[in-house]
Amino acid sequence: MQSLFRRKSTEAEETVEAPEQVEAARSKGYTPAKGKETPKRPSAARQPAGNAKALTKEESRERKRQLRQEAAAEYRKEGGPRDRGPERQLARNVVDSRRTAGTYFFGGALIVLIGSNGAMPDLVRTVATSLWGVLLLAVVVDAVLIARKIKRLVNERYPKTEQKMGSLYMYAIMRSLTFRRMRVPHPAVKLGEKV
């Protein structure tokens, strides 16, 4: 029996493996022979050495702040991916060209919240509850009118559109609930302007 710690003698016979065994060994997690250099990364992906000057912390912070401001300004002007497309622009213009009940909804909701307080007299609570119903009804009617107008204009101008109409209606309705100054992207048409 051979010792486990003894070196093989130089005279020992070398075993020759069959080609099938070599191929089987390679397919099961084959590791290439040692002694070769690791291939270098492509030089195109490398940054030029010494050309870029390292920024200080203050310069880096200022640069990041400037990039954030530019991105935010572009977003307010152009909008994001959900705002792209001629149908979406048409829906925005329809909403922006008219006064909507949705813009008054949150102000009215605040009045209702204060007026429905238990410390208020019964008459004030009754008026607040009635105002809540009127606001809700006005928003629903306004949403229906906006959806009908958008449907008519999209069918006229873009008859072969692939845009889902339900998605377009919700986009316009949610925009109509937002205060005009807070809408993103900013309104491109004036109030009362024909779309």
N, C-alpha and C positions, 0 to 999 in steps of 0.2 A: 504494500500500500504506500502511495506517495504522500509525502508531507505537504501540508497546505501552504507552509511558509517557505518552502524551498524554491529557488529559481529553476526555471527549466534550463536544461543544458543546451548549449549551442548546437549539439549534435542531434537534438531531438527532431523527429520528423515533423514537418509542417503538414497539417491536414489541408487537403484541398476540398473545398465545398463544391457541390454541384450547382450549376446555374440556377436551378429552381429554388434551392435553399437561399442563395444570395438575393434573388428577387423577392422571396417571401420575407426575408429579414428587412429589406428596404421598405416594403409596404407597411410594416408595423413600426412606424415612428423612426424611420431611418435617420441617423445623424451623419452628416458628411465627415470625411476624414479631417483630422485635426492638422494644424500646422499651416493652414491657409489664412491669408489676411481677410478680415471682415471687409466686404465691399463698402466703398465710401458712398455717402448719399449724393444724389445729383447736385451739381453745383448751382443749378437754377433755383433750387429751393433755399439755398443759403443766403444769408444777408451779407452784403459786402462788409468786409472787416474794416473797421476804422472810419467809415464814411459817416455813420450816424453818431451824433453827439448825444450822450446820455443827458436826460432832462433831470433837473432837480425836483424835489418833492413839490415845491410851490409851482414850478412850471408845469409839471404833470397834472396837478389839480386844476390849474387854470385851463389847460388844454382840454381836460375832460369836461369841465364846466361849460366851456365854449362849444364843444361838440354836442352836449346835451341841449343847450339853448338853441343851436341850429336845427337839431332834430325835432325839438318841440315846435319851433316856428314853422318848419316844413309840414309837420303833422297838422297843425292848426289851419294851414293854408290848403294843403292837398288832401288831408285825411289819410286813413290807413287802407289796408287791402279791402276792407268791407265797403269802402266808399267809392271804389273804382267802377267804372262802366257808365255808358251813356244813360241807361235806364235809371241808375241810382242818382245821377246828376239831375235828371228830369224830376225825379221824386223830391229831391232836395229843393229844387227851384219852385215846385208846386207848393211845398210847405212854407218856404221862406217868403213867397209873394203874398201871403195872406196872414191875417191875424187869426190865431187859433185859440180855442177854449183851453187847450192844454197848458198854455203859458200862464193862464190865470188860475189854474187848478191848484198849484202848490200854495199860492198866496191865500186862496179861499180855504184850503185845507188847514192852514194855520189859524185862520179866524174861527173855523169850525172847532178846532181843537181847544182853543181858548174859551169859546162860547159854550161848549158842552161840558165844561167843568161843573162839578157838583155844587160849588159855592155860588154859581150864577143863578139869577132868578129863573123861574120856570119859563117865562116868556122868551128870554135870551136863549135858553137851551132849545126851545121849540124852533126859533128862527134859525139857530145854528144847524139843527138837524135837517130842516127844510133846505137850507143853503147847500148842505152836503148832497142831498138828492138832486138839486138843480145842477150843481157842478158835475156830478157824475153823468147825468143825462146829457148835458152839453158836450162833454168829452166824447161820449159814445156817438152822438149825432155828428159831431165834427169829424171823428175818425171814419165814419161811414162815407161822409161827403168827400173826404180826402182820398179814400180808397177808390171811390167811383171815378173821380177826376183822373187819378193816376192810371186806372185801367183804360179809360177812354183815350188818354194821350199816348200811352205806350202802344196801344193797338193801332193808333193812327200813324205814329212816327216810326215804330219798330215792330212791324207785323211779324217778322221772323225771329223774334227774341227768344232766347233760351232761358231767360231769367224767370225764376219761380215768382209768380205774382203774390202769393201769400207772404213770402219773404220780403218782397218789395213793399207791400202794405205795412208790415210790422216796422220796417225801417223808417218809413215816412211817419207813422203814428208815433213812434218813440222820439223822432226828431221834433214832432209837433208838441210833445210834452216838455221839451227842454226850452229854457229861456233863450230868447233870440241871441243875446250876447254870448251865451255859453255854448252855442252850437259849433260842432266841429265836423267838417271844415266850415269856415266862416260863410255866412250867407253871401251868395254871388248876385242876388237880385234884391231890389228894394221892395218895400211893402207896396202893394197895389200894382206892381209892374206885371204886365201880361207875359205869361209863359208860353 
